[in-house]
Amino acid sequence: MTDPAFTTRAEPINDAERELLLSHVRDVPDWPEPGVMFKDITPLLRDPQAFQMVTDLLARCGRSDSDESVSADLVIGIEARGFIIGAPVAHALSTGFVPVRKEGKLPAATSSMSYELEYGRATVEVHRDAFAGGERVLIVDDVLATGGTVRATVDLVRASGADVLGVAVLMELGFLNGRERLRDVPVTSLLSV
Ligand code: AMP
């Protein structure tokens, strides 16, 4: 069996599309702390063509390869930029949207999953009643860095009784090898830097 991490759907994103998207992601050095090159997507969100393109390309990850029918039952967005990108993807697929948030932000009863950061730990949460069980879920975020946040979200979704159809991100920071932590789930990124 082929390792799903290496059967990532080849998104039909051509050079012009890649250039358009890349030219709307701004590098902000040393933010939020020294040594981090922050990938700021606000110029991309500001541009109707680029925003629409990202939505359409990521929504393909929620469709069947063979007949383009919708195969996702739900889209999950990870706080906070995953909300901005994930909600229009859910709309494009006519599915519901479920937010995964940082600890203490969701108002009703939650399930949680903690994970290690370079310094300390972080926790992601989802509402307990977000899943009835067995839904096929597409997880959306802006940037895949170390993969810790997405890994915890995959584990949280599975522990909640739903199935992870795949992970779809705008951009991965390839040098951080986040994919290595996600070998058991198909990961699609539109841009790799
Ligand atoms: P990680 O858990 O390391 O994969 O980090 C992923 C989360 O942190 C995502 O929700 C990203 O939005 C954010 N993130 C991490 N590194 C960056 C970066 N260099 N630029 C923008 N966002 C980042």
Boltz pocket constraint, residues with backbone or C-beta under 6 A from the ligand:
constraints:
  - pocket:
      binder: B
      contacts: [[A, 36], [A, 37], [A, 38], [A, 39], [A, 40], [A, 78], [A, 79], [A, 80], [A, 81], [A, 141], [A, 142], [A, 143], [A, 144], [A, 145], [A, 146], [A, 147], [A, 148], [A, 149], [A, 150], [A, 178]]
      max_distance: 6.0
